[in-house]
Amino acid sequence: MSPVQTLRDIVRDDLPVFTPDMPIRRAVAVLIEERGAAGAVLDESGVLQGILSQKDCFRPALNASYYQEWKGTVADFMTSDVMTLSANADITTAAEAFLNHPHRVFPVLDGEQFVGMLRRSDLLRVLVGLS
């Protein structure tokens, strides 16, 4: 295995991606099916608008369990003020971000271009492999 130089080397592009206008029920189903902690929310041009996490999904799921009706879109529940990491950042920078924030995933960008998501578990695996 070649050494990891930047986040670009370990970022995942196979995690769920949502659009702001997607029905929240459908997005929740995708997260559950894919066992994802979160997914990126991209607009029609592929620009990151936010993320939808499992935590974001609790309010609509709780409301649906009480009222027996799903209401809203991803935009209604997503987190739009999102901390991102640069695809060119090193693993130490990412490790420090995970230490300083409770997030399980970070969106990774190359400039304004969405590259993928970095999962905390993937970075931990890399760090253990280097030790």
PEURNOR-V756552 format. One record per backbone hydrogen bond with DSSP energy under -1.0 kcal/mol. CO is the residue of the C=O (numbers start at 1). NH is the residue of the N-H. If there is no record, write none. Layout:
# PEURNOR-V756552
CO/NH + CO/NH
This chain:
# PEURNOR-V756552
6/9 + 7/10 + 7/11 + 12/117 + 16/40 + 18/42 + 19/22 + 20/75 + 22/74 + 23/27 + 24/28 + 25/29 + 26/30 + 27/31 + 28/32 + 29/33 + 30/34 + 31/36 + 37/54 + 39/52 + 40/18 + 41/49 + 41/50 + 43/46 + 47/43 + 50/41 + 51/79 + 52/39 + 53/57 + 55/58 + 57/61 + 58/62 + 59/63 + 60/64 + 61/65 + 62/66 + 63/67 + 64/68 + 72/24 + 74/77 + 74/78 + 79/51 + 80/82 + 85/109 + 86/89 + 87/8 + 89/7 + 90/94 + 91/95 + 92/96 + 93/97 + 94/98 + 95/99 + 96/100 + 97/101 + 104/120 + 106/118 + 107/85 + 108/115 + 108/116 + 109/87 + 110/113 + 113/110 + 116/108 + 117/12 + 118/106 + 119/123 + 120/124 + 121/125 + 122/126 + 123/127 + 124/128 + 125/129 + 126/130
